[in-house]
Amino acid sequence: MRALLAGFVLFCALSVSLGATAPILSLSSDETVQGGFLYGKTQPGTTLTLDGRPVLVSADGRFFLAFHYNAGPAAMLNATRPNGETEEYKIKVKAREFNVERIDGLPPAKVTAPPERQKRIAAESAKKRAARTQQGIQLDWTDGFIEPVKTYRVSGVYGSQRILNGVPKRPHYGIDMAAPAGTAVVAPAGGVVTLAESDFWYEGGLIFLDHGHGLQSAFLHLSAVDVEVGAVVKKGDRLGAVGSTGRSTGPHLDWRVNWGKVWIDPQLLLAAQPLP
């Protein structure tokens, strides 16, 4: 009996050592939606790619994934352990229906910026591109997100699109939060200010806030910009005030969030909790 028991214990030990290893990583879900995202954790030192694009992993193994408004129906996440073991994960991306609005009979200047403004717009676009390349490794995004405006009415949603005089415009990549002019705008998560401008052609008062790992917030149409480039802010700190500057028809905050070149639905961020 002792010999049989010893043999059984040895068999169990071999089964554990030779059997399948634990999964390389864990995700907040195995599926998401267009404009959605996932939180993840993995073994420190693991390298990740999402559809071939490198994904930044923190020193303690945390990472973030996002999916554009027209992504899908699936994305492939590849992981490689420090010991060379690999694993592939298929992430389902569910399609969404977005609002499309047609408006005809508008003056041409309301559809396309006049030629005399093109030089200015090009210079401002260059500033925005440069600011978006400043991606820190801080982990402010792991603490979750709060509303940048406390009391508001949703006047514009993510993914909606307008066709003006028959010309399709870019989808709306943010959420419009209508509130009285002067209402405080606060940081939805901590971060570093990478752009702070008071008078851009399209956006008016504009702030970029880098939350780390390629995740950035943009705040448009501000009537006041109360931070400077390089400022380090905490969640809830004041950034500026709601306004109707730039190409705006009424007081509101247009809050946008991007992960690199991928635009995320900010409303989804508010409803989610990062992995512990």
C-alpha positions in Angstrom: 0.0 0.0 0.0 2.8 2.4 0.9 4.5 1.7 -2.5 1.2 2.3 -4.3 0.6 5.6 -2.4 4.2 6.7 -3.1 3.7 6.0 -6.7 0.4 7.9 -6.8 2.1 11.0 -5.1 4.9 10.8 -7.7 2.4 10.6 -10.5 0.5 13.7 -9.2 3.8 15.6 -9.0 4.7 14.7 -12.5 1.2 15.7 -13.7 1.6 19.2 -12.2 5.0 19.7 -13.6 4.3 18.3 -17.0 0.8 19.4 -17.4 -0.5 22.7 -19.0 1.0 25.8 -17.6 -1.2 28.6 -16.1 -2.5 31.1 -18.7 0.0 33.8 -19.5 -2.5 36.6 -18.9 -5.9 37.6 -17.7 -8.3 40.1 -19.2 -11.3 42.0 -17.8 -13.4 40.1 -20.5 -12.8 38.0 -23.6 -15.0 40.3 -25.6 -15.7 44.0 -26.1 -17.5 46.4 -28.5 -16.4 48.9 -31.1 -15.0 51.9 -29.3 -14.4 49.7 -26.3 -11.4 48.5 -24.3 -10.0 45.9 -21.9 -7.9 45.9 -18.8 -5.3 43.2 -18.5 -2.6 41.7 -16.2 0.2 39.3 -17.1 3.5 38.0 -15.8 6.1 40.8 -15.6 8.4 40.6 -18.5 5.8 39.3 -20.9 5.7 40.9 -24.4 2.4 41.6 -26.1 1.1 42.5 -29.5 -2.4 43.3 -30.5 -3.0 42.6 -34.2 0.8 43.0 -34.6 1.0 46.3 -32.7 3.3 46.2 -29.6 1.4 46.7 -26.3 3.1 48.4 -23.4 3.3 46.3 -20.2 4.0 47.8 -16.8 6.8 46.6 -14.5 4.1 44.7 -12.5 2.4 43.3 -15.6 -0.6 45.6 -16.2 -1.7 46.7 -19.6 -4.5 48.3 -21.6 -6.1 47.4 -24.9 -8.5 49.5 -27.0 -10.6 49.0 -30.2 -11.5 51.6 -32.8 -15.1 52.5 -33.6 -15.0 50.4 -36.8 -12.9 47.5 -35.4 -14.0 43.9 -35.6 -15.2 41.3 -35.7 -12.2 40.0 -33.8 -8.7 41.0 -32.7 -5.7 38.7 -32.0 -3.6 39.3 -28.9 -0.2 37.4 -28.9 1.7 37.0 -25.7 5.3 35.7 -25.1 6.6 34.8 -21.7 10.1 35.7 -20.6 11.0 32.0 -21.1 9.8 32.1 -24.7 6.4 30.3 -24.3 3.7 31.8 -26.4 0.0 32.0 -26.4 -2.7 33.5 -28.7 -6.0 35.1 -27.5 -8.9 35.8 -29.8 -10.9 38.8 -28.6 -14.4 39.3 -30.0 -15.3 42.9 -30.9 -19.1 43.4 -31.2 -20.5 45.8 -33.8 -22.5 48.9 -32.8 -24.9 51.0 -34.6 -24.0 54.7 -34.7 -26.2 57.7 -35.5 -25.8 59.3 -38.9 -27.3 62.8 -39.5 -27.7 64.5 -42.9 -27.8 68.3 -43.0 -28.1 70.1 -46.4 -28.2 73.8 -47.4 -25.4 74.9 -45.2 -23.1 77.8 -46.2 -19.8 76.4 -47.6 -17.8 77.9 -44.7 -19.7 75.7 -42.3 -18.6 72.6 -44.1 -15.0 73.4 -45.1 -12.7 75.9 -43.4 -11.9 78.8 -45.7 -8.6 78.8 -47.5 -7.2 81.7 -45.5 -7.5 79.5 -42.4 -5.7 76.5 -43.8 -2.2 77.6 -42.8 -3.3 78.2 -39.2 -5.1 74.9 -39.0 -2.1 73.0 -40.4 0.2 74.6 -37.7 -2.3 73.6 -35.0 -2.6 70.1 -36.3 1.2 69.8 -36.1 1.1 70.9 -32.4 -1.5 68.3 -31.7 0.4 65.5 -33.4 3.6 66.4 -31.4 1.7 66.4 -28.1 0.2 63.0 -28.8 3.7 61.5 -29.2 4.5 62.3 -25.6 3.4 59.0 -24.1 4.5 58.4 -20.5 4.7 55.1 -18.6 2.8 56.3 -15.6 -0.2 54.2 -14.4 -2.8 56.9 -13.7 -5.3 55.0 -15.9 -5.3 52.0 -13.4 -7.2 54.1 -10.9 -10.3 54.4 -13.0 -12.1 57.4 -14.4 -14.6 60.0 -13.1 -16.8 62.5 -15.0 -14.8 65.6 -15.9 -18.0 67.7 -15.5 -20.2 66.9 -12.5 -23.6 68.1 -13.8 -24.2 67.9 -17.5 -26.5 66.7 -20.3 -25.2 64.4 -23.0 -25.7 66.4 -26.2 -23.5 64.3 -28.5 -22.4 60.7 -28.4 -19.4 58.7 -29.6 -19.4 57.4 -33.1 -22.1 59.7 -34.5 -21.5 61.2 -37.9 -22.8 64.1 -39.9 -23.1 64.4 -43.7 -23.0 68.1 -44.5 -24.2 69.2 -47.9 -23.5 65.6 -49.0 -19.9 65.6 -47.7 -19.3 62.9 -45.0 -17.4 64.3 -42.0 -15.3 62.4 -39.5 -17.2 60.5 -36.9 -17.5 62.1 -33.5 -14.9 60.5 -31.3 -16.0 62.0 -28.0 -18.9 62.7 -25.8 -20.4 66.2 -25.7 -21.3 67.2 -22.1 -23.6 70.2 -22.2 -23.3 72.5 -19.1 -23.4 76.2 -18.4 -20.3 78.2 -19.5 -17.8 78.5 -16.7 -18.7 75.1 -15.2 -15.5 73.5 -13.8 -13.8 70.8 -15.8 -11.7 68.4 -13.8 -9.2 65.6 -14.6 -11.1 62.3 -15.0 -7.9 60.6 -14.1 -4.4 61.7 -13.1 -1.8 62.6 -15.7 0.6 65.0 -17.3 -0.6 68.0 -19.4 1.0 67.8 -22.9 -1.0 70.5 -24.6 -2.7 73.6 -23.2 -4.0 76.1 -25.8 -6.7 78.8 -25.4 -7.6 79.6 -29.1 -7.4 76.8 -31.7 -9.5 77.1 -34.8 -11.6 74.0 -34.4 -11.3 73.2 -30.7 -11.0 76.7 -29.1 -9.6 76.2 -25.6 -7.9 72.8 -25.7 -6.1 70.6 -23.2 -4.4 67.2 -23.7 -3.8 65.0 -20.6 -1.6 61.9 -20.8 -2.7 59.2 -18.4 0.1 56.8 -19.4 0.6 53.8 -21.6 -0.7 55.7 -24.7 -4.0 56.6 -23.0 -4.8 60.3 -23.4 -7.8 62.6 -22.8 -8.6 65.8 -24.8 -10.9 68.5 -23.6 -12.3 70.8 -26.2 -14.1 74.2 -26.4 -12.9 75.4 -23.0 -13.6 79.0 -21.9 -10.7 78.8 -19.5 -7.4 76.8 -19.6 -6.1 76.7 -16.0 -3.1 74.4 -16.4 0.2 74.6 -18.3 2.2 72.1 -20.3 4.1 69.8 -18.0 1.8 70.1 -15.1 1.2 66.9 -13.1 -2.5 66.7 -12.0 -4.4 64.2 -9.9 -7.9 62.8 -10.5 -10.4 65.6 -9.7 -8.0 68.5 -10.1 -9.4 71.5 -12.0 -8.2 71.8 -15.6 -10.4 74.6 -16.9 -14.0 75.6 -17.6 -16.8 74.7 -20.0 -17.2 77.1 -22.9 -18.3 77.5 -26.5 -15.0 78.4 -28.1 -13.8 77.2 -31.5 -16.3 75.5 -33.8 -19.0 75.2 -31.3 -22.7 76.2 -31.3 -23.3 76.2 -27.5 -21.6 75.7 -24.1 -20.4 72.1 -23.7 -17.3 70.0 -23.1 -16.2 67.7 -25.8 -14.3 65.0 -24.0 -12.3 62.6 -26.1 -10.0 59.7 -25.2 -7.5 58.0 -27.4 -5.1 55.0 -27.0 -2.5 55.9 -29.6 -4.5 56.2 -32.9 -7.5 54.4 -31.5 -10.4 56.5 -30.2 -12.4 55.1 -27.2 -15.9 55.8 -26.1 -15.5 57.9 -22.9 -18.8 56.7 -21.5 -17.5 53.2 -21.4 -14.6 54.2 -19.3 -16.8 55.8 -16.7 -18.7 52.5 -16.2 -15.6 50.2 -16.0 -13.4 49.2 -13.1 -9.7 48.3 -13.7 -8.4 44.8 -12.6 -7.3 44.8 -9.0 
